[in-house]
Amino acid sequence: MGRNRLPQPKASAYITPEGASRLREELDHLWRVKRPRVTQAVSEAAAQGDRSENAEYIYGKKQLREIDRRIRFLQKRLDALVIVDRAPQDTSRVYFGAWVRLETDRGETVEYRIVGPDEFDLDKGLISIDSPLARALLKKTIDDEVALALPRGRTVYTVLEIRYSPFRRAG
């Protein structure tokens, strides 16, 4: 593979209030707790003398760069995000923030919540709005079917339930 890579597709700018809160907490922790601790360790390592062979100093500087990179990313990302804190007008259709209970063509029942790309966690049933399943589910209603080509083969999902908790109804 060459050095020239196509840019990643731009992630959706939507996030739930819970997801935005977690990102703000991470930013606060990095800025107020982790960065000062690593800065102190780097200054102590620098005081030991020769920095060229000082592994603690070199590793500490690398950690600081990674922390600063994450802080910059979080600051930019939080500025660009749109916090969706209410249900849509039409709660009978699947939109961002919906909990959707599905039945597979094998008779298994699964439940997912459609969230922003910064907060997806499949173990908790949170899928990104940018994922193929979420895109296929958008605007569907109860009893609609969605066919999806997965690595293990084609799967058909039937929408059983749509709910918008903890969102309040818009209006």
KOLGU-142278 format. One line per 8 residues: number of its first residue (from 1); their letters; for each residue y, z, x of N, C-alpha, C, O. Coordinates in Angstrom, 2 decimals. Layout:
BEGIN
NUM	A	Y:Z:X:Y:Z:X:Y:Z:X:Y:Z:X; ...
//
This chain:
BEGIN
1	MGRNRLPQ	-1.18:0.00:0.85:0.00:0.00:0.00:1.24:0.00:0.89:1.31:0.75:1.86; 2.20:-0.83:0.57:3.42:-0.92:1.35:4.38:0.21:1.05:4.14:1.05:0.19; 5.45:0.20:1.76:6.47:1.24:1.57:7.28:1.04:0.30:7.79:2.00:-0.28; 7.40:-0.20:-0.12:8.20:-0.48:-1.31:7.40:-0.15:-2.56:6.41:-0.81:-2.87; 7.84:0.85:-3.25:7.18:1.26:-4.48:8.14:1.08:-5.64:9.35:1.23:-5.49; 7.58:0.77:-6.78:8.41:0.68:-7.96:8.92:2.06:-8.32:8.20:3.04:-8.15; 10.15:2.16:-8.82:10.66:3.48:-9.20:9.89:4.03:-10.39:9.41:3.27:-11.24; 9.77:5.35:-10.46:9.12:6.00:-11.59:9.92:5.72:-12.85:11.15:5.66:-12.80
9	PKASAYIT	9.24:5.53:-13.99:10.00:5.36:-15.22:10.80:6.62:-15.52:10.34:7.73:-15.27; 11.98:6.43:-16.04:12.84:7.58:-16.32:12.23:8.44:-17.41:11.83:7.95:-18.46; 12.16:9.74:-17.14:11.57:10.69:-18.09:12.53:10.91:-19.26:13.75:10.83:-19.11; 11.96:11.20:-20.41:12.79:11.50:-21.58:13.64:12.72:-21.31:13.26:13.60:-20.54; 14.79:12.77:-21.93:15.75:13.86:-21.68:15.63:14.99:-22.70:16.50:15.86:-22.75; 14.59:14.99:-23.52:14.45:16.02:-24.53:13.68:17.22:-23.99:12.79:17.08:-23.15; 14.03:18.40:-24.51:13.34:19.62:-24.12:13.47:20.63:-25.26:14.46:20.62:-26.00; 12.47:21.48:-25.39:12.54:22.54:-26.40:13.38:23.69:-25.85:13.56:23.77:-24.63
17	PEGASRLR	13.88:24.57:-26.70:14.64:25.73:-26.19:13.80:26.58:-25.24:14.32:27.12:-24.26; 12.51:26.71:-25.53:11.63:27.50:-24.65:11.51:26.86:-23.27:11.55:27.55:-22.25; 11.38:25.55:-23.24:11.28:24.84:-21.97:12.56:24.93:-21.16:12.52:25.11:-19.94; 13.70:24.81:-21.82:14.99:24.92:-21.13:15.16:26.32:-20.57:15.68:26.50:-19.46; 14.73:27.31:-21.32:14.83:28.70:-20.86:13.98:28.91:-19.60:14.41:29.58:-18.66; 12.77:28.34:-19.59:11.90:28.48:-18.40:12.53:27.81:-17.18:12.45:28.35:-16.08; 13.15:26.63:-17.36:13.79:25.96:-16.23:14.98:26.77:-15.72:15.18:26.88:-14.52; 15.77:27.35:-16.65:16.90:28.18:-16.23:16.42:29.43:-15.49:17.04:29.85:-14.51
25	EELDHLWR	15.32:30.03:-15.96:14.76:31.20:-15.28:14.29:30.85:-13.87:14.49:31.61:-12.93; 13.65:29.68:-13.74:13.19:29.25:-12.42:14.38:29.04:-11.48:14.35:29.47:-10.33; 15.42:28.38:-11.98:16.62:28.15:-11.17:17.25:29.48:-10.75:17.61:29.66:-9.58; 17.37:30.40:-11.67:17.94:31.71:-11.38:17.10:32.46:-10.34:17.64:33.06:-9.41; 15.77:32.42:-10.50:14.88:33.10:-9.55:15.03:32.49:-8.15:15.12:33.21:-7.16; 15.05:31.15:-8.07:15.20:30.51:-6.76:16.52:30.87:-6.11:16.57:31.16:-4.92; 17.60:30.87:-6.90:18.93:31.09:-6.36:19.18:32.55:-6.00:19.77:32.83:-4.96; 18.74:33.47:-6.85:19.07:34.89:-6.65:18.02:35.69:-5.91:18.34:36.72:-5.31
33	VKRPRVTQ	16.75:35.24:-5.93:15.69:36.04:-5.32:15.07:35.34:-4.10:15.11:35.85:-2.99; 14.49:34.16:-4.35:13.71:33.52:-3.30:14.56:33.01:-2.14:14.23:33.23:-0.98; 15.68:32.31:-2.45:16.51:31.76:-1.38:17.09:32.85:-0.48:17.03:32.70:0.74; 17.67:33.94:-1.03:18.18:35.00:-0.14:17.08:35.62:0.74:17.32:35.95:1.90; 15.86:35.77:0.17:14.76:36.35:0.94:14.39:35.44:2.11:14.21:35.92:3.23; 14.27:34.12:1.86:13.91:33.18:2.92:15.05:33.06:3.93:14.79:32.94:5.12; 16.30:33.08:3.47:17.45:33.02:4.38:17.44:34.21:5.33:17.70:34.06:6.52; 17.13:35.39:4.80:17.06:36.59:5.64:15.94:36.44:6.68:16.13:36.80:7.84
41	AVSEAAAQ	14.79:35.93:6.27:13.67:35.75:7.19:14.02:34.75:8.29:13.65:34.94:9.44; 14.74:33.68:7.92:15.13:32.68:8.92:16.12:33.28:9.91:16.01:33.03:11.11; 17.07:34.07:9.44:18.04:34.66:10.36:17.37:35.67:11.29:17.75:35.79:12.45; 16.36:36.40:10.78:15.62:37.33:11.64:14.80:36.57:12.68:14.72:36.99:13.84; 14.19:35.46:12.28:13.41:34.65:13.22:14.33:34.00:14.26:13.95:33.88:15.43; 15.53:33.59:13.85:16.48:32.97:14.79:16.95:33.98:15.83:17.24:33.61:16.96; 17.02:35.24:15.45:17.48:36.28:16.37:16.46:36.56:17.47:16.79:37.22:18.46; 15.24:36.06:17.32:14.20:36.31:18.32:14.34:35.43:19.55:13.59:35.60:20.52
49	GDRSENAE	15.27:34.51:19.54:15.50:33.70:20.73:15.14:32.25:20.52:15.59:31.63:19.56; 14.33:31.69:21.43:13.99:30.26:21.48:13.49:29.77:20.12:12.44:30.20:19.64; 14.25:28.87:19.52:13.91:28.38:18.18:12.94:27.21:18.21:12.29:26.92:17.20; 12.84:26.52:19.34:12.02:25.30:19.40:10.53:25.60:19.23:9.80:24.74:18.73; 10.08:26.77:19.62:8.66:27.11:19.49:8.45:28.30:18.56:7.39:28.91:18.56; 9.46:28.62:17.78:9.39:29.76:16.86:8.87:29.28:15.51:9.62:28.71:14.71; 7.58:29.50:15.26:6.94:28.99:14.04:7.57:29.59:12.78:7.74:28.89:11.78; 7.93:30.86:12.82:8.54:31.49:11.65:9.88:30.86:11.32:10.21:30.65:10.15
57	YIYGKKQL	10.66:30.54:12.35:11.95:29.91:12.16:11.78:28.50:11.58:12.43:28.13:10.61; 10.88:27.73:12.19:10.65:26.34:11.75:10.13:26.32:10.31:10.60:25.54:9.49; 9.17:27.19:10.01:8.60:27.23:8.66:9.66:27.71:7.66:9.74:27.18:6.55; 10.46:28.69:8.04:11.51:29.20:7.17:12.54:28.14:6.84:12.98:28.03:5.69; 12.94:27.34:7.84:13.90:26.26:7.60:13.30:25.22:6.65:13.99:24.68:5.79; 11.99:24.94:6.83:11.33:23.99:5.92:11.31:24.54:4.50:11.57:23.81:3.55; 11.01:25.82:4.35:11.02:26.45:3.03:12.41:26.37:2.40:12.53:26.07:1.21; 13.44:26.63:3.18:14.81:26.55:2.66:15.14:25.16:2.16:15.76:25.00:1.10
65	REIDRRIR	14.73:24.13:2.90:14.97:22.75:2.46:14.27:22.48:1.13:14.84:21.86:0.24; 13.02:22.95:1.00:12.28:22.75:-0.25:12.93:23.49:-1.41:13.03:22.96:-2.51; 13.38:24.72:-1.17:14.04:25.51:-2.21:15.34:24.83:-2.62:15.63:24.70:-3.81; 16.13:24.39:-1.64:17.40:23.73:-1.94:17.18:22.42:-2.70:17.95:22.09:-3.59; 16.12:21.69:-2.35:15.81:20.44:-3.05:15.47:20.75:-4.51:15.92:20.05:-5.42; 14.66:21.80:-4.74:14.29:22.15:-6.11:15.51:22.65:-6.90:15.65:22.33:-8.08; 16.37:23.41:-6.26:17.59:23.90:-6.93:18.47:22.72:-7.36:18.95:22.69:-8.49; 18.67:21.75:-6.45:19.47:20.57:-6.79:18.84:19.80:-7.96:19.54:19.38:-8.88
73	FLQKRLDA	17.51:19.63:-7.90:16.82:18.92:-8.98:17.02:19.65:-10.31:17.37:19.02:-11.31; 16.80:20.97:-10.33:16.92:21.73:-11.57:18.35:21.69:-12.12:18.54:21.55:-13.33; 19.35:21.80:-11.25:20.73:21.75:-11.70:21.04:20.40:-12.35:21.65:20.36:-13.42; 20.63:19.30:-11.71:20.87:17.97:-12.26:20.09:17.77:-13.55:20.61:17.23:-14.53; 18.84:18.21:-13.55:17.99:18.00:-14.72:18.50:18.78:-15.92:18.54:18.26:-17.03; 18.89:20.04:-15.70:19.39:20.86:-16.81:20.68:20.28:-17.39:20.90:20.37:-18.60; 21.52:19.68:-16.55:22.74:19.04:-17.04:22.43:17.81:-17.90:23.18:17.50:-18.83; 21.32:17.13:-17.60:21.00:15.88:-18.30:20.15:16.09:-19.56:20.03:15.18:-20.37
81	LVIVDRAP	19.57:17.26:-19.72:18.64:17.49:-20.82:19.34:17.70:-22.16:20.46:18.22:-22.22; 18.67:17.29:-23.21:19.12:17.51:-24.59:18.15:18.51:-25.20:16.96:18.23:-25.35; 18.67:19.69:-25.57:17.83:20.73:-26.15:17.69:20.46:-27.65:18.67:20.45:-28.39; 16.45:20.25:-28.08:16.16:19.99:-29.49:15.73:21.32:-30.10:14.63:21.80:-29.85; 16.61:21.90:-30.91:16.36:23.25:-31.43:16.17:23.29:-32.94:16.24:24.36:-33.54; 15.95:22.15:-33.55:15.72:22.14:-34.99:14.78:21.01:-35.36:14.64:20.02:-34.65; 14.14:21.19:-36.50:13.21:20.19:-37.01:13.99:18.98:-37.53:15.16:19.11:-37.89; 13.35:17.83:-37.58:14.03:16.65:-38.14:14.16:16.77:-39.65:13.56:17.64:-40.27
89	QDTSRVYF	14.96:15.90:-40.23:15.13:15.88:-41.68:13.81:15.63:-42.39:13.48:16.28:-43.39; 13.05:14.67:-41.87:11.76:14.31:-42.48:10.64:15.02:-41.74:10.15:14.51:-40.73; 10.23:16.18:-42.23:9.18:16.95:-41.55:7.78:16.47:-41.92:6.79:17.07:-41.48; 7.67:15.42:-42.70:6.35:14.88:-43.03:5.88:13.88:-41.98:4.75:13.40:-42.04; 6.74:13.57:-41.00:6.39:12.63:-39.93:6.40:13.36:-38.59:7.02:14.40:-38.43; 5.69:12.78:-37.62:5.60:13.35:-36.28:6.81:12.92:-35.47:7.06:11.73:-35.28; 7.55:13.90:-34.99:8.67:13.68:-34.07:8.60:14.71:-32.95:7.65:15.50:-32.88; 9.58:14.70:-32.08:9.63:15.64:-30.96:9.55:17.08:-31.49:10.20:17.42:-32.47
97	GAWVRLET	8.76:17.90:-30.82:8.63:19.31:-31.18:7.56:19.62:-32.20:7.29:20.79:-32.48; 6.94:18.60:-32.76:5.93:18.82:-33.81:4.63:19.33:-33.21:4.20:18.91:-32.14; 4.01:20.25:-33.93:2.63:20.62:-33.69:1.81:19.68:-34.56:2.05:19.57:-35.76; 0.84:18.99:-33.96:0.03:18.01:-34.68:-1.44:18.37:-34.50:-1.94:18.45:-33.38; -2.12:18.58:-35.64:-3.57:18.84:-35.61:-4.25:17.51:-35.90:-3.95:16.85:-36.89; -5.19:17.14:-35.02:-5.86:15.84:-35.11:-7.36:16.02:-35.18:-7.91:17.02:-34.71; -8.01:15.05:-35.77:-9.47:15.01:-35.76:-9.87:13.74:-35.03:-9.36:12.66:-35.32; -10.78:13.88:-34.06:-11.25:12.71:-33.33:-12.33:12.01:-34.12:-12.85:12.54:-35.10
105	DRGETVEY	-12.67:10.80:-33.68:-13.74:10.06:-34.36:-15.10:10.71:-34.16:-16.07:10.33:-34.81; -15.19:11.69:-33.25:-16.43:12.46:-33.05:-16.47:13.73:-33.90:-17.42:14.50:-33.83; -15.42:13.93:-34.71:-15.38:15.11:-35.58:-14.78:16.35:-34.95:-14.74:17.40:-35.59; -14.29:16.25:-33.71:-13.65:17.40:-33.04:-12.21:17.53:-33.53:-11.55:16.53:-33.81; -11.74:18.78:-33.63:-10.36:19.03:-34.02:-9.58:19.50:-32.79:-10.03:20.40:-32.08; -8.44:18.89:-32.54:-7.56:19.28:-31.44:-6.15:19.45:-31.99:-5.80:18.89:-33.02; -5.36:20.25:-31.27:-3.97:20.47:-31.71:-3.06:20.36:-30.50:-3.32:20.95:-29.45; -1.98:19.61:-30.66:-1.00:19.41:-29.59:0.40:19.59:-30.14:0.67:19.37:-31.32
113	RIVGPDEF	1.30:19.99:-29.24:2.72:20.01:-29.54:3.39:18.98:-28.65:3.13:18.93:-27.45; 4.25:18.16:-29.23:4.95:17.14:-28.46:6.22:17.76:-27.88:7.12:18.17:-28.62; 6.27:17.82:-26.55:7.38:18.46:-25.84:7.94:17.51:-24.78:7.45:16.39:-24.62; 8.95:17.96:-24.08:9.55:17.15:-23.02:8.67:17.07:-21.79:7.77:17.88:-21.62; 8.93:16.08:-20.93:8.11:15.88:-19.73:8.20:17.03:-18.73:7.34:17.15:-17.85; 9.23:17.87:-18.84:9.38:18.99:-17.91:8.57:20.21:-18.32:8.51:21.18:-17.57; 7.94:20.18:-19.48:7.28:21.38:-19.98:5.85:21.17:-20.46:5.25:22.08:-21.03; 5.29:19.98:-20.24:3.94:19.75:-20.76:2.93:20.62:-20.01:3.07:20.88:-18.82
121	DLDKGLIS	1.92:21.06:-20.73:0.84:21.88:-20.18:-0.36:21.67:-21.09:-0.45:22.27:-22.16; -1.28:20.83:-20.67:-2.41:20.47:-21.51:-3.27:21.68:-21.87:-3.85:21.72:-22.96; -3.37:22.66:-20.96:-4.16:23.86:-21.26:-3.59:24.63:-22.45:-4.33:25.30:-23.17; -2.29:24.54:-22.67:-1.64:25.22:-23.79:-1.44:24.30:-24.99:-0.87:24.70:-26.00; -1.93:23.06:-24.88:-1.79:22.12:-25.98:-0.44:21.45:-26.04:-0.06:20.92:-27.09; 0.31:21.45:-24.94:1.64:20.83:-24.90:1.53:19.48:-24.21:1.15:19.40:-23.04; 1.86:18.41:-24.93:1.80:17.07:-24.33:3.20:16.48:-24.27:4.04:16.73:-25.14; 3.44:15.70:-23.24:4.75:15.08:-23.04:5.00:13.99:-24.06:4.09:13.24:-24.44
129	IDSPLARA	6.25:13.90:-24.49:6.64:12.84:-25.42:6.45:11.46:-24.77:6.37:10.45:-25.47; 6.39:11.43:-23.45:6.21:10.18:-22.73:4.73:9.79:-22.58:4.43:8.71:-22.09; 3.80:10.67:-23.00:2.37:10.38:-22.86:1.95:9.33:-23.89:2.56:9.20:-24.95; 0.89:8.57:-23.58:0.42:7.54:-24.52:0.06:8.11:-25.90:0.36:7.49:-26.92; -0.57:9.28:-25.95:-0.95:9.86:-27.24:0.29:10.22:-28.05:0.36:9.91:-29.24; 1.27:10.87:-27.43:2.48:11.26:-28.15:3.23:10.03:-28.65:3.72:10.01:-29.78; 3.33:9.01:-27.82:4.02:7.78:-28.26:3.32:7.15:-29.45:3.96:6.65:-30.37; 1.98:7.18:-29.42:1.22:6.61:-30.53:1.39:7.43:-31.80:1.34:6.89:-32.91
137	LLKKTIDD	1.59:8.75:-31.65:1.71:9.63:-32.81:3.10:9.60:-33.46:3.22:9.92:-34.65; 4.13:9.22:-32.72:5.49:9.27:-33.25:5.60:8.50:-34.56:5.14:7.37:-34.68; 6.23:9.13:-35.53:6.51:8.61:-36.87:5.28:8.50:-37.77:5.37:7.96:-38.87; 4.13:9.00:-37.31:2.93:8.97:-38.16:3.01:10.11:-39.18:3.72:11.09:-38.98; 2.26:9.96:-40.27:2.19:10.98:-41.31:0.74:11.45:-41.45:-0.16:10.92:-40.79; 0.53:12.43:-42.30:-0.82:12.96:-42.52:-1.72:11.85:-43.03:-1.32:11.03:-43.85; -2.95:11.83:-42.52:-4.00:10.85:-42.82:-3.83:9.52:-42.10:-4.67:8.64:-42.26; -2.77:9.34:-41.32:-2.64:8.13:-40.50:-3.64:8.19:-39.36:-3.98:9.27:-38.87
145	EVALALPR	-4.11:7.02:-38.94:-5.02:6.95:-37.81:-4.32:6.34:-36.62:-3.46:5.46:-36.75; -4.71:6.83:-35.43:-4.14:6.36:-34.18:-5.30:6.02:-33.26:-6.14:6.89:-32.99; -5.37:4.80:-32.77:-6.41:4.39:-31.83:-5.81:4.39:-30.43:-4.70:3.90:-30.22; -6.55:4.96:-29.49:-6.05:5.09:-28.13:-7.16:4.72:-27.15:-8.29:5.19:-27.28; -6.84:3.90:-26.16:-7.80:3.56:-25.11:-7.69:4.61:-24.02:-6.67:4.72:-23.35; -8.75:5.38:-23.84:-8.81:6.44:-22.83:-9.79:6.04:-21.74:-10.60:5.13:-21.95; -9.74:6.69:-20.58:-10.70:6.35:-19.51:-12.16:6.44:-19.96:-13.00:5.66:-19.50; -12.46:7.37:-20.86:-13.85:7.52:-21.31:-14.18:6.59:-22.48:-15.30:6.60:-23.00
153	GRTVYTVL	-13.22:5.78:-22.89:-13.45:4.84:-23.98:-12.40:4.97:-25.07:-11.50:5.81:-24.99; -12.53:4.12:-26.07:-11.57:4.11:-27.17:-11.81:5.31:-28.07:-12.96:5.61:-28.42; -10.73:6.01:-28.45:-10.82:7.15:-29.35:-9.86:6.94:-30.51:-8.73:6.48:-30.33; -10.32:7.29:-31.70:-9.48:7.20:-32.89:-9.19:8.61:-33.36:-10.11:9.41:-33.56; -7.91:8.91:-33.54:-7.48:10.21:-34.04:-6.96:10.06:-35.46:-6.33:9.06:-35.79; -7.23:11.06:-36.28:-6.67:11.10:-37.64:-5.75:12.31:-37.71:-6.14:13.41:-37.32; -4.54:12.12:-38.21:-3.57:13.21:-38.31:-3.96:14.09:-39.50:-4.01:13.62:-40.64; -4.23:15.38:-39.24:-4.61:16.33:-40.29:-3.44:17.19:-40.75:-3.33:17.51:-41.93
161	EIRYSPFR	-2.58:17.57:-39.80:-1.49:18.49:-40.14:-0.32:18.26:-39.19:-0.50:17.95:-38.02; 0.90:18.42:-39.72:2.13:18.33:-38.94:2.97:19.54:-39.31:3.23:19.80:-40.48; 3.39:20.30:-38.29:4.28:21.43:-38.58:5.31:21.58:-37.46:5.09:21.15:-36.33; 6.41:22.19:-37.81:7.54:22.34:-36.89:7.89:23.79:-36.69:9.04:24.17:-36.90; 6.95:24.62:-36.29:7.29:26.00:-35.98:7.41:26.08:-34.47:6.62:25.42:-33.80; 8.31:26.81:-33.89:9.22:27.76:-34.50:10.55:27.17:-34.94:11.49:27.91:-35.23; 10.65:25.84:-34.99:11.90:25.22:-35.42:12.25:25.61:-36.85:11.38:25.83:-37.69; 13.53:25.68:-37.10:14.03:25.85:-38.46:14.28:24.46:-39.03:14.53:23.52:-38.28
169	RAG	14.22:24.34:-40.30:14.50:23.04:-40.93:15.97:22.68:-40.72:16.86:23.52:-40.89; 16.22:21.45:-40.34:17.60:21.00:-40.10:18.36:20.96:-41.42:17.79:20.72:-42.49; 19.66:21.18:-41.31:20.44:21.04:-42.53:21.41:22.09:-42.77:22.12:22.06:-43.78
//
